[in-house]
Each structure stands twice: as structure tokens, then as C-alpha cells.
Amino acid sequence: MLKVPKLFVVLVLFLLVVGSNSFALAASEESQGKEVIMDEVIVTATKTPEKRKDIPNSIVIKSKKDIQTSGAKNIGELLANEPGIDWQSYGNYGGAAQEIRIRGMQGNATQVLVNGINVNSPSYGSADVGKIPIENIERIEIVKGSGSLLYGSGAMGGTVNIITKEPKRDKMNLKVGAGYGSQNTYRLSAENGMFVLGDFGYYLTAGRTETDGFRDNGYLRQNDASLKLLLDKGEILKVSLYGDYIDRSYGIPGVKPPEGTQDYYINGEKFYNSDSASLVNNSDDKDGHIVLDLKGNPNKWFDYELKGYYTKMENYNYTRNTSQYASYNGTGSEDWITNKVLGVEGHVDIYPFDGAKLLLGGEYKDIDWENQSYDLNASGFRTGPDSTTKAHIFTKGIFTEAEYRPSKYGKVFAGIRNEYNSTFGSENLPLFGVVINPFETTALKVSHGKHFLAPTPNDLYFPYIPGMGGGNPDLKPETGWHTDVTLEQSLLNDKLFLTVSYFHWDVDDKIQWQPDSQGAWSPINLAQYKADGFEAGIKVGPFYDLTLGLSYTYTDAEEETREYTKQDYGTPDFRYNMVNRRATMSPRNQFKGDLTYKSKFGLTATATVRYMDDRVIYNTERTTYPNTKTVTYTLDSYWTADLRLEQRLYKHWLLSLAANNLFDVQYDVKLASFTDRTTGQSVMCGYPGTGRSVFAGVAYEF
């Protein structure tokens, strides 16, 4: 575990606060009358607008300007390797699921919101941010640390709130864009927003994406659209109705087999080759959300917000068995997984006197989950009637948070949430925080809160498929605590911004899927999961039209699992040895650096380098339950470099060029087993990350 950095971080925080006194005062004087970073307004951390310096958590913010100049084609590219943030996918092919992981936790420990509503899949627990079109985004707020007080199950490592665009008064927004790049990739998009009748306006977006992917069966075809209707009566009442729909189909190529693997056919159909472990598996997603939001601030001592929402997610999978333990004669299954979520939430803020605020809120969520499956024969046709599994889960949350700022030098927070889950019962989730502001541009933040994660319907009820696995109805929920100590310092009129954090979290009963001796995967509860870490970020500039950004994250995460012995098998007391091991898929070191040049002639150029440390993966097999055998594999570390160019012409035209992985670095992002049916040998192979790619675009905006 991390020993020295705890003392080191405290010392660094102290020296930075004291040593930066004169700089902070100078910056404060120089920035009078101008908005500084510390005064940025955040809504995610407290559900109501708060200045950054008033929030007891580490924050990452991406504005509309940041998104545009980044040249990123998706949210993962935009956030990759920001302090404490890791973007992971199954090889970044066309339709690969893309997860955001914060501070070494898994993707299901990050709650992703769109306009304040959770878009994590109820089935899988995590959110596929690759589905969300980046053109629709006005702003992204990331609040690191436990968010379970306000957002319930899943907000353990952090909360990502994606705020979509809305119309602006006295301005019409119109933008159309097109781009084309490597792997026969193209993207068409259009957006339009305006107020059309008094206080009523709309914002509409639509897009189409296609790519062949960089490997066989790595294609993606996606259509997406969104509409926000807005009635803005000022502070008294603001009503918005937001809806979006995404329809995508994509291939699932699996791992990349070893070089020299021969093409393999069953009944004349090619199943794999040396490029992709599966040439037949594919999937479809159809996701839709509707959100009605009412909020207002009728007077200085009271404001409110009420939301009602409905989500429907349909996921179709066509899978032919690839397990080394399956008969592998071309049999498989077709599955439809449907999630329907109906929810309502609301809160009020009461300001009884200067410096004090009391938040009172509640949430109800109803989830209907269904899995419909057909068995497929060796020719890929259905062999009999369907098998349907259903589950109904509901949750209720009541929460309150009080905050008080007795002076300009500090603020304290305390709150608690009672979360009731129809499957597991109640959990109390407290949170405490303090913010110290010795100077106007300095914030020393401390927060400590309990977090909670309930197993998903897939974890509990997914039907067992021989050779592939199924759910485990005996799972327990994950619980634990998250501590965050952060210093944020703005200097030199925002031309130097520094953030430094120390964090610690622990989780009891971590849920993890693993295979048994027959290759069938099912989830289990590990004993414990914990981490200590340190993250730092700095932004310097602009100086001479140049801005430098650097970020570094160190995470020491480990998990504790149970290792049984043969002599314990069959005894009344299942004794076991505790095994401490480095946490799976958690990199120790991550680094990102970018240098941006912005000329007076409309040119913006950004060069970015990223470093990803090695990660470990365990393939745990029970030879004779409860005896276990653990084999460890390592994904190598790697560096990548990207370049983004954007040129504005004649005010309304934008030309862009993005080059990813300039030096064509070869790296793997995950591992899985592959069995060569010709030789009968099984080996661990990687999901390769994309090599060098180029994407050029043109847009017209008015």
C-alpha cells in the first residue's frame, strides 16, 4: 500500500497554500472584475449552482470551448487521462463499449448523468459513453469522490454529468458538419436551436456515424437524435422537456488471435481468422430517454427542482459459442435484454439566513428487466421456444444536506441519505465535508462519505448458459467509504491553475465476474477492495498564444479474495486464506500532457501525449470447489501521441484534422482466452487498441 505519499501530499498541500500567498493576492488584485476558475459554477456536486471554490470535492470541467478545441470524436477521447480518470474499452473498434473509470474503480462505480438523469445501463451497471454524440454537449462536469448522498447506488468513484445544449435568447444556433477518416469512417451531424415564440425555444440535434472498424467484424452503424424544448420564465419557472434516441448496430470481433491462425469454417460459414476471434457475433442497441424538468428560484430563501423521466434500453445479442469448453460446433444464442426505468426525483433548497443552506430531496426509481433468449443450432437457426427471465426492482432514496459558511474563509457540509432497495433493504449513506479558503483564489477541500452499489439484474438473474455462465442470486451489495483531500489554486489571473489531491477508498464485497473450471462466468463477492492515490494537474497559459496542461495520477489499488484449500472442502466451516493482490485492470501510473497553440488568425493546434501504465488481469478457475487457482496476466504499458488542428475561415467555416496514435503504437486494452479449433490450443490474447488513424472534418456554423 501507499506509505510515503500520504505524508508527502499533506506537506505539498501545506507548502502550496502558504507559499502561494503573495501570488494569490496578486492574482486576486489583477483579476478584479473578471470571472476566474475558482468562481466557475457547478451544479452536479450539490444539485444546485455552486461556485467551484465552495464544493468539497475534486472537480474536472469541460466547457463547450474545451470540447470543440479538443478535436475529440467521443467523450472517452475527451476525458482520457484527465487527473484520476481512465477511459477503457474493448479495443476501441466501431461499437466497442466505452467506460469511464475514476480513481481505479470499475466502470459501474462511475455514475454518468445526462441533464442530471442516470444513463448507466441497469443490466450492466456501467454507462457506454461511446453512444453519446459529442455534438449535443454544452458542458461536462466531473465530481470525484462519493456521490451516493445525492445520487444513490453507483456513485462511488465519481459522478459525470453531461449537460446538453439549449437555445439562447436573441440568437439562432445553426451548425452542420461532415467528416471522413481512416477505416472508412464518416460522421454527419446537424444542430439548430432558437427561441421561436416569446419564452419558448428548442434545440435539435441529429447525426449519423459509420465505420468499418480497424478489424474484421468491427463495424458500427449509428443514428442519433435529440430534442430539448424550453419554456423560460426567468427565475420563477424554467421548464424543459428533453428526449433523445440512439439506434446502433455493430460487430463484436473479440480478441485478435495469434499470427498465423488459420481461417476456421463451420458448415461453410467462416467463424474466425487471424484478425478477429469472431466474424459472426453482433449486437444492436436502441436507447431512448425522456426527461421533464421544472425548476425555479421564486425568492432569495427558497428554490426547487422536480424531474420525471422514462428510459427504455433494448440490447440485442447474436452469439455463437467461442468458449474453449463449449462444443463449438456453431451453436449459440440470441438474446434481447430490455430495461425500462420510470423515475421521479425532486429537491428544495432553503436559505434560512446568510451563509446557510438546507437541501431536502427524494427519489423513486422503478426498473423492469427482461431477458428473452433463443438457442441456436449449428447453422445459426433457432432450435425451440424462447426462454424468458424477468425481474422487477425499485429503489427509494430520501436525502438531506446542510451547509454553512460562517465567513469567507471556510464552509462546512454534512448530509445523509437513506437508500432502500427492494432486493437488499436499507442503507444509510452519510457525507461530511469542509472547504477552507485562506485566499480568494485558494480552496482546500476535504470530504468523507459512504458509498453503495447494488448488484445489477444481470449479476443476479442472467440465465445460466452451459459453457458460458449466468448470474448469482446470492450476491451482496458493495459498500465502503471514500475520502478526498484536494487543493485548488488559481494564480496570475488564471494563467496558472493547480490542483492536487490525495484520495482513499475502500469497498467491502466487491462484485467481480470470473470463470469456473468449465469456462462458465458468474459473479462473486470478493472480500475487500481498496486504494490510496495521488493526482495532480496544472494548466499554464496562455503565454505567447501557448497553453500547457499536465496531469498525473498514481493509484495503488488492491483487492482481497478468498483462497480455499482442498482440505476445507466439505467441512462445515468453510475456512479460507485471504489473498491480497493488485486490483485487476487498475493502472498505477497515468500521465497526460497537451500543448495548445491558438493564433490570432483562427488556427488552433493541440498536441497530446498519454501514458498508460501496465495492468493486471486474473483468470481464476475453481478446479474442485471451493479450491481456487489464480493465473495472472499483464497488459504492457504504452505511450500514445495525438495531434488536433482546427482552422476558422470567414467567421462561419471550421476545418479540422485529427490524427490519433501518430506513431502507430501497438497496445492491448484487455485480454481474453482464444481457442484455436484446428490445433486445440487455448491462449490468452488481447483486444488491440487502434493504430494510427486520421479524421478530417468541415463544419458551417451560424
VOKE-630152 format. One record per residue (C-alpha): residue in one letter; x, y, z. Coordinates in pm, whole numbers, padded with zeros to 5 digits, always signed. Layout:
BEGIN
AXYZ;...
END
This chain:
BEGIN
M+00000+00000+00000;L+00094+00363-00039;K+00310+00471+00259;V+00512+00785+00183;P+00267+00978-00042;K+00022+01036+00247;L+00276+01249+00433;F+00410+01389+00109;V+00066+01507-00005;V-00009+01680+00326;L+00328+01856+00310;V+00273+01961-00052;L-00072+02097+00027;F+00063+02297+00321;L+00355+02445+00127;L+00138+02534-00170;V-00119+02714+00042;V+00137+02907+00247;G+00394+02957-00027;S+00143+03085-00280;N+00011+03364-00052;S+00174+03652-00235;F+00091+03508-00578;A-00271+03453-00480;L-00308+03810-00354;A-00150+03946-00671;A-00376+03729-00885;S-00678+03844-00687;E-00597+04208-00746;E-00522+04153-01114;S-00843+03957-01174;Q-01084+04207-01016;G-01391+04235-01232;K-01313+03914-01422;E-01453+03566-01368;V-01182+03328-01250;I-01169+02949-01248;M-01247+02933-00876;D-01577+03114-00946;E-01693+02864-01211;V-02044+02747-01132;I-02106+02372-01084;V-02447+02207-01044;T-02356+01838-01015;A-02192+01842-00672;T-02489+01984-00480;K-02778+01968-00736;T-02788+02349-00730;P-02545+02608-00871;E-02237+02646-00650;K-01903+02810-00711;R-01614+02572-00759;K-01434+02704-00453;D-01741+02615-00239;I-01751+02244-00330;P-01563+01992-00108;N-01462+01762-00396;S-01204+01744-00672;I-01359+01874-00995;V-01294+01842-01370;I-01487+02071-01606;K-01506+02058-01984;S-01676+02360-02141;K-01819+02388-02491;K-01496+02563-02593;D-01282+02284-02444;I-01483+02021-02630;Q-01454+02198-02963;T-01082+02270-02947;S-01003+01917-02824;G-01097+01764-03160;A-01225+01459-02970;K-01479+01243-03155;N-01629+01098-02836;I-01644+01154-02462;G-01380+00890-02392;E-01120+01066-02606;L-01209+01396-02440;L-01168+01274-02082;A-00894+01013-02127;N-00627+01058-01860;E-00763+01371-01702;P-00646+01358-01337;G-00787+01040-01187;I-00985+00942-01499;D-00928+00636-01716;W-01110+00559-02043;Q-01142+00185-02114;S-01299-00012-02397;Y-01276-00347-02571;G-01025-00232-02830;N-01190+00092-02948;Y-01338-00075-03256;G-01659+00070-03401;G-01914-00045-03147;A-01691-00129-02852;A-01840-00033-02516;Q-01652+00262-02368;E-01638+00307-01990;I-01517+00593-01775;R-01334+00471-01466;I-01241+00708-01185;R-00956+00655-00938;G-00905+00287-01016;M-01264+00177-00960;Q-01460-00019-01218;G-01694+00143-01471;N-02005+00059-01268;A-01869+00276-00986;T-01895+00587-01204;Q-02244+00726-01236;V-02298+00901-01571;L-02581+01152-01592;V-02733+01337-01886;N-02901+01654-01762;G-02892+01508-01413;I-03055+01173-01501;N-02864+00845-01468;V-02793+00678-01806;N-02596+00380-01672;S-02735+00055-01807;P-02944-00116-01534;S-02829-00450-01681;Y-02454-00390-01677;G-02421-00116-01418;S-02187+00095-01631;A-02256+00359-01895;D-02134+00323-02253;V-02025+00683-02317;G-01934+00593-02677;K-02305+00611-02762;I-02345+00975-02661;P-02285+01215-02953;I-02037+01484-02856;E-02204+01750-03075;N-02501+01757-02836;I-02290+01855-02534;E-02272+02203-02386;R-02066+02112-02081;I-01934+01818-01878;E-01888+01828-01501;I-01697+01551-01322;V-01717+01540-00942;K-01475+01287-00795;G-01540+01105-00469;S-01853+00955-00320;G-02174+01092-00469;S-02408+00838-00310;L-02562+01100-00081;L-02726+01278-00375;Y-02730+01009-00645;G-02765+00677-00466;S-02630+00342-00586;G-02327+00351-00816;A-02185+00698-00747;M-01877+00556-00573;G-01568+00676-00759;G-01733+00985-00903;T-02017+01138-01100;V-02005+01257-01462;N-02284+01498-01555;I-02329+01570-01927;I-02529+01889-01982;T-02680+01919-02330;K-02722+02232-02537;E-03025+02456-02511;P-03144+02763-02705;K-03005+03111-02632;R-03218+03423-02631;D-03180+03661-02927;K-02956+03412-03106;M-03011+03140-03359;N-02771+02847-03347;L-02722+02654-03669;K-02439+02413-03741;V-02390+02136-03995;G-02081+01921-04017;A-01930+01631-04207;G-01613+01433-04161;Y-01432+01137-04310;G-01132+00936-04197;S-00947+00608-04161;Q-01130+00274-04170;N-01390+00428-04400;T-01526+00627-04106;Y-01766+00915-04155;R-01983+01135-03938;L-02266+01365-04048;S-02426+01598-03794;A-02663+01894-03774;E-02795+02109-03494;N-03031+02402-03467;G-03165+02597-03171;M-03351+02922-03107;F-03635+03088-02921;V-03931+03088-03157;L-04218+03237-02958;G-04161+03463-02660;D-04018+03248-02382;F-04040+02920-02577;G-03744+02770-02763;Y-03595+02446-02883;Y-03263+02278-02958;L-03247+01991-03209;T-02952+01768-03299;A-02917+01474-03537;G-02628+01263-03657;R-02516+00957-03849;T-02192+00763-03791;E-02048+00472-03988;T-01715+00292-03971;D-01578-00039-04090;G-01356-00053-03782;F-00988-00135-03784;R-01051-00512-03766;D-01279-00759-03939;N-01631-00753-03791;G-01554-00423-03617;Y-01818-00217-03796;L-02058+00039-03647;R-02373+00200-03787;Q-02533+00461-03560;N-02817+00712-03590;D-02881+00956-03308;A-03117+01247-03244;S-03214+01470-02954;L-03462+01749-02888;K-03485+01990-02598;L-03795+02209-02561;L-03759+02501-02322;L-04004+02739-02157;D-03800+03002-01972;K-03994+03238-01746;G-03681+03353-01569;E-03611+03279-01204;I-03975+03198-01125;L-04006+02896-01357;K-03797+02714-01612;V-03948+02406-01779;S-03758+02178-02015;L-03858+01860-02193;Y-03559+01664-02323;G-03564+01348-02532;D-03301+01150-02721;Y-03285+00829-02922;I-02988+00621-03035;D-03009+00328-03277;R-02684+00143-03344;S-02570-00192-03483;Y-02216-00325-03459;G-01998-00630-03492;I-01817-00793-03200;P-01477-00917-03325;G-01346-01047-02992;V-00971-01075-02932;K-00706-01075-03204;P-00584-01436-03246;P-00211-01519-03272;E-00036-01453-03601;G-00069-01744-03842;T-00410-01857-03716;Q-00590-02033-03999;D-00941-01940-04112;Y-01198-02164-03946;Y-01531-02265-04106;I-01841-02445-03979;N-02095-02558-04239;G-01931-02330-04492;E-01954-02021-04264;K-01628-01854-04160;F-01618-01813-03781;Y-01275-01659-03720;N-00946-01567-03884;S-00611-01425-03777;D-00761-01077-03739;S-01072-01143-03529;A-01180-01424-03297;S-01540-01383-03411;L-01668-01294-03756;V-02035-01369-03679;N-02116-01221-03337;N-02301-00890-03349;S-02524-00664-03144;D-02785-00386-03166;D-02877-00112-02920;K-03188+00103-02914;D-03183+00356-02629;G-03430+00634-02558;H-03470+00886-02275;I-03739+01141-02191;V-03685+01393-01910;L-03928+01659-01785;D-03760+01916-01561;L-03920+02201-01366;K-03715+02439-01155;G-03729+02788-01015;N-03598+03036-00762;P-03907+03237-00666;N-03734+03426-00385;K-03398+03459-00215;W-03464+03200+00055;F-03613+02916-00150;D-03559+02728-00477;Y-03681+02396-00612;E-03638+02136-00887;L-03859+01842-00988;K-03779+01582-01255;G-03973+01297-01405;Y-03810+01060-01652;Y-03854+00744-01854;T-03579+00531-02007;K-03601+00233-02238;M-03288+00042-02337;E-03300-00257-02570;N-02990-00464-02634;Y-02987-00750-02888;N-02700-01002-02900;Y-02632-01270-03158;T-02367-01501-03014;R-02217-01826-03139;N-02021-02016-02875;T-01650-01941-02858;S-01574-02091-02516;Q-01292-02343-02509;Y-01521-02571-02305;A-01827-02545-02531;S-01887-02795-02809;Y-01802-02519-03054;N-02000-02666-03339;G-02161-02335-03428;T-02434-02340-03165;G-02517-02026-02971;S-02797-01797-02862;E-02998-01489-02949;D-03076-01258-02657;W-03291-00950-02611;I-03227-00760-02288;T-03479-00486-02216;N-03461-00229-01937;K-03748+00008-01863;V-03686+00272-01598;L-03951+00508-01467;G-03847+00761-01207;V-03916+01085-01031;E-03690+01296-00814;G-03703+01637-00658;H-03541+01865-00405;V-03585+02202-00240;D-03317+02436-00107;I-03394+02655+00189;Y-03171+02951+00281;P-03273+03041+00640;F-03001+03303+00689;D-02681+03429+00529;G-02427+03156+00460;A-02663+02867+00539;K-02843+02624+00309;L-03055+02318+00377;L-03126+02073+00094;L-03416+01826+00123;G-03483+01575-00150;G-03617+01239-00255;E-03607+00995-00546;Y-03809+00695-00660;K-03694+00463-00939;D-03877+00162-01083;I-03684-00085-01303;D-03836-00361-01519;W-03574-00601-01659;E-03636-00879-01909;N-03409-01128-02081;Q-03554-01323-02373;S-03333-01589-02526;Y-03341-01847-02806;D-03096-02132-02853;L-02928-02152-03196;N-02824-02472-03371;A-02503-02534-03565;S-02644-02347-03864;G-02744-02043-03659;F-03120-02114-03656;R-03347-02120-03352;T-03398-02469-03209;G-03701-02427-02988;P-03918-02194-02781;D-03778-01887-02612;S-03661-01872-02252;T-03768-01555-02070;T-03645-01427-01736;K-03796-01116-01574;A-03720-00907-01268;H-03872-00600-01108;I-03664-00379-00878;F-03744-00047-00721;T-03541+00193-00509;K-03636+00483-00285;G-03399+00749-00159;I-03453+01031+00091;F-03165+01270+00145;T-03073+01592+00320;E-02761+01805+00327;A-02681+02115+00533;E-02404+02360+00461;Y-02287+02669+00642;R-02029+02935+00558;P-01965+03140+00872;S-01709+03358+00692;K-01534+03396+00362;Y-01258+03170+00494;G-01448+02845+00524;K-01756+02631+00476;V-01879+02304+00632;F-02111+02033+00494;A-02297+01738+00644;G-02567+01516+00500;I-02722+01171+00494;R-02925+00959+00256;N-03142+00660+00334;E-03149+00431+00031;Y-03400+00148+00014;N-03353-00125-00246;S-03635-00377-00290;T-03383-00660-00317;F-03140-00573-00035;G-03320-00344+00209;S-03197-00012+00351;E-02857+00153+00362;N-02768+00482+00534;L-02515+00692+00342;P-02362+00985+00533;L-02127+01250+00390;F-01912+01515+00562;G-01707+01793+00408;V-01518+02114+00476;V-01378+02384+00249;I-01110+02629+00364;N-01048+02945+00160;P-00746+03125+00309;F-00734+03343-00004;E-00983+03430-00273;T-00821+03201-00529;T-00739+02913-00293;A-00957+02622-00186;L-00850+02339+00044;K-01123+02074+00034;V-01188+01766+00245;S-01476+01521+00203;H-01554+01182+00354;G-01860+00982+00256;K-02007+00635+00243;H-02091+00475-00092;F-02313+00190-00206;L-02353-00026-00517;A-02635-00276-00564;P-02585-00577-00794;T-02748-00541-01134;P-03027-00766-01267;N-02764-00929-01492;D-02547-01001-01187;L-02839-01161-01008;Y-03068-01315-01266;F-02894-01364-01600;P-02999-01715-01713;Y-02732-01981-01699;I-02597-02090-02038;P-02381-02409-02035;G-02020-02327-02107;M-02087-01951-02080;G-02225-01888-01730;G-02500-01688-01561;G-02600-01473-01264;N-02563-01531-00892;P-02874-01453-00681;D-02671-01480-00358;L-02463-01166-00422;K-02439-00894-00160;P-02419-00521-00241;E-02090-00333-00229;T-02042-00077+00049;G-01750+00137+00161;W-01606+00485+00220;H-01430+00747+00006;T-01200+01021+00142;D-01079+01312-00070;V-00831+01589+00023;T-00785+01845-00255;L-00609+02176-00302;E-00712+02401-00592;Q-00511+02716-00656;S-00555+02982-00925;L-00270+03229-00986;L-00169+03507-01222;N-00519+03593-01339;D-00597+03229-01414;K-00285+03181-01624;L-00169+02925-01373;F-00415+02678-01221;L-00307+02393-00997;T-00499+02106-00843;V-00354+01840-00613;S-00548+01557-00444;Y-00495+01266-00212;F-00770+01004-00203;H-00850+00681-00025;W-01143+00449-00080;D-01244+00103+00034;V-01515-00138-00075;D-01646-00446+00103;D-01789-00733-00103;K-01670-00608-00442;I-01863-00781-00720;Q-01649-00943-00988;W-01727-01188-01268;Q-01486-01481-01305;P-01480-01819-01482;D-01505-02161-01321;S-01317-02473-01431;Q-01567-02522-01714;G-01513-02172-01853;A-01853-02053-01730;W-01852-01697-01597;S-02051-01586-01294;P-02019-01303-01039;I-01885-01344-00685;N-01820-01113-00391;L-01455-01055-00314;A-01362-00988+00047;Q-01238-00629+00008;Y-01121-00373-00246;K-00929-00056-00154;A-00691+00208-00285;D-00474+00504-00194;G-00383+00754-00459;F-00247+01090-00557;E-00343+01306-00853;A-00217+01641-00977;G-00296+01871-01265;I-00158+02203-01382;K-00261+02447-01654;V-00015+02718-01762;G-00108+02991-02005;P-00192+03129-02241;F+00152+03281-02279;Y+00250+03385-02631;D-00060+03204-02761;L+00052+02878-02595;T-00123+02684-02318;L+00033+02384-02144;G-00170+02126-01950;L-00019+01839-01749;S-00185+01577-01530;Y-00060+01277-01337;T-00239+01009-01134;Y-00092+00744-00905;T-00329+00473-00780;D-00231+00187-00552;A-00539-00036-00563;E-00560-00388-00427;E-00830-00647-00380;E-00861-00919-00120;T-01000-01252-00234;R-01056-01587-00068;E-00828-01880-00147;Y-00978-02210-00030;T-00781-02528+00024;K-00882-02886-00063;Q-00891-02999+00296;D-01154-02732+00365;Y-01386-02876+00101;G-01689-03040+00253;T-01622-02926+00610;P-01897-02744+00798;D-01669-02444+00845;F-01550-02313+00508;R-01212-02183+00623;Y-01007-01987+00374;N-00686-01792+00339;M-00710-01425+00248;V-00513-01337-00065;N-00413-00974-00122;R-00339-00890-00483;R-00309-00587-00705;A-00656-00486-00830;T-00747-00606-01176;M-00733-00351-01462;S-00619-00070-01232;P-00311+00117-01366;R-00071+00254-01106;N+00054+00546-01314;Q-00121+00760-01574;F+00000+01078-01740;K-00138+01325-01989;G+00024+01632-02137;D-00110+01866-02401;L+00025+02182-02561;T-00220+02411-02739;Y-00138+02695-02977;K-00412+02941-03062;S-00327+03208-03319;K-00498+03540-03389;F-00583+03408-03736;G-00825+03138-03626;L-00584+02842-03604;T-00592+02612-03301;A-00340+02327-03277;T-00315+02079-02988;A-00054+01808-02940;T-00133+01546-02674;V+00074+01265-02525;R-00068+00999-02292;Y+00095+00730-02082;M-00089+00424-01953;D+00087+00202-01701;D+00067-00176-01707;R-00245-00350-01573;V-00300-00699-01438;I-00581-00943-01516;Y-00665-01262-01328;N-00809-01575-01479;T-00940-01756-01172;E-01050-02119-01207;R-01204-02342-00942;T-01066-02688-01009;T-01268-02852-00731;Y-01491-02610-00550;P-01402-02438-00330;N-01037-02485-00429;T-00908-02199-00647;K-00623-02145-00884;T-00526-01796-00994;V-00323-01712-01304;T-00208-01353-01356;Y-00162-01183-01692;T-00019-00838-01753;L-00108-00576-02013;D+00204-00379-02102;S+00235-00004-02053;Y+00234+00226-02355;W+00260+00586-02480;T+00046+00744-02749;A+00058+01083-02921;D-00227+01271-03092;L-00250+01591-03295;R-00555+01815-03349;L-00578+02109-03592;E-00870+02345-03638;Q-00888+02649-03867;R-01172+02900-03870;L-01235+03063-04209;Y-01458+03358-04295;K-01614+03352-03946;H-01863+03071-04016;W-01647+02785-04152;L-01445+02538-03946;L-01190+02299-04093;S-01048+02029-03866;L-00795+01747-03878;A-00736+01489-03606;A-00452+01235-03610;N-00462+00973-03335;N-00174+00749-03229;L+00070+00931-03458;F+00348+00679-03410;D+00123+00377-03463;V+00196+00230-03120;Q+00071-00128-03081;Y-00100-00196-02749;D-00376-00408-02594;V-00657-00278-02377;K-00798-00607-02238;L-00731-00981-02253;A-00944-01292-02304;S-00897-01658-02394;F-00893-01782-02754;T-00909-02147-02861;D-00774-02247-03199;R-01006-02528-03311;T-00751-02653-03564;T-00477-02714-03304;G-00693-02736-02991;Q-00463-02491-02810;S-00604-02217-02585;V-00409-01896-02527;M-00473-01553-02378;C-00497-01286-02648;G-00554-00911-02646;Y-00817-00669-02766;P-00585-00439-02961;G-00618-00062-02939;T-00645+00133-03263;G-00332+00216-03454;R-00272+00538-03643;S-00591+00699-03770;V-00682+01029-03934;F-01014+01211-03943;A-01087+01534-04133;G-01398+01744-04093;V-01569+02056-04218;A-01849+02246-04045;Y-02056+02556-04105;E-02199+02739-03807;F-02417+03043-03788;
END
